[in-house]
Amino acid sequence: MASLSLLGAFLLTTLLFAVIPGPAMLYAAAQTVASGRWSGLMAALGIHVGGYGHVIAAAAGLSTLLIAVPTLYFVVKFVGAAYLVGLGIALLRTRETETRASVVVSERSAARRTFMHSVGVEVLNPKTAIFFLAFLPQFADPAGSLPVWLQLTLLGVVVNLIFSAADIVCVLAADAILARLKQSRRTQRWLKRAGGGLLVGLGGHLALQQV
């Protein structure tokens, strides 16, 4: 593995990246705003699980395809952007539930759906694949005792865990801030619309973002 000084630089750099609000953090916050804490946590978990796909791809060298084949990059990017926009529109079109019991059932069902959607959102984000491909090799040691692919995998797992911890903190903070605002049904409707609008905006941002 890399030297202790290099690992220290890796951890510090990862922490700095983790606290900078990015699409994944904003996505988890949007799900929290729109559907509550459990949906936010499930979004963070789904992003975390999807992140391992990028870790494996980077370790196996598969992510280089996105650079070598620009058409593939743009196809994945626009599919992911369309997916985000579709999720946002679905939230904007969701009608208010009528009873407290139905709200509980709806929140649990929404949390399960959010997890699956979030895995897809993360897997279809080519920017994440490029990030892992560019970031991880800088901290791998070709002369180390472990194979480079294993070093990249371990480093990627650490990055994914730290990023997800930051996402969870963001979800909990957003839920705490919004707790008092959710007392009225009118406010709940507006929060759901705000969350849906944020997802649509993230999708548009992803579609227009350059490599």
C-alpha positions, 0 to 999 in steps of 0.5 A: 500500500501507499506510505502513511504520508500519502494515505494521510493526504488521501484521507484529508483530500477525501474529507475535503471533497466530502464536505463540498455540496455535490449532486449526490448530497443535493439529491439526498437533501431533495429526497428529504425535503420532498418525502421525509427523513427515511426517503433521504436516508434511503437515497443516501444508502442507494447512492452508497450502493451504486457507488460501489459499481463505480469503485469496481469499474475503476479498479477493473479499468472499465471506467476508461471506456467512458473516456475512450468512447465519448458517445458512450459517456454522453449516452450514459449522461443523458440517460441519467439526466432524464432519469433524474428529471423523471423522478422530479416530475413524478414528485411534482405530480404526486397528490397529497395523501388523505389519512395519517395511516396512508401517509405512514404507508406511503412514506415507507413505500416511497423510501423503498422506491427511493433506494432503488431509484437512487442506486440507478441515479448513481450508477448512471452518473458518468461524472462519478465514474470519471472522478474515481478513475482520476482520483484513486490512482493518485494514491495507489503504489505500484510497488506496494505489497498489494496488487494495484486493483486491490489498492484501488478497491480499498481506497474506493471503499473508503471514499464511498464510506466517507462520502456517504457519511457526509450525505447522511449528515446532510439528510439529518440536518435537512430533516431537523431544519424542516421538522417544524415546517412540516406541521401544515399540509400546505407546507408539506405540499410546497416542500414536495414541490421544492424537492421535485424541482430540485431533482429536475434542476439536478437532471438539467445540470447533469445534461448540460455539464461538460466532461 
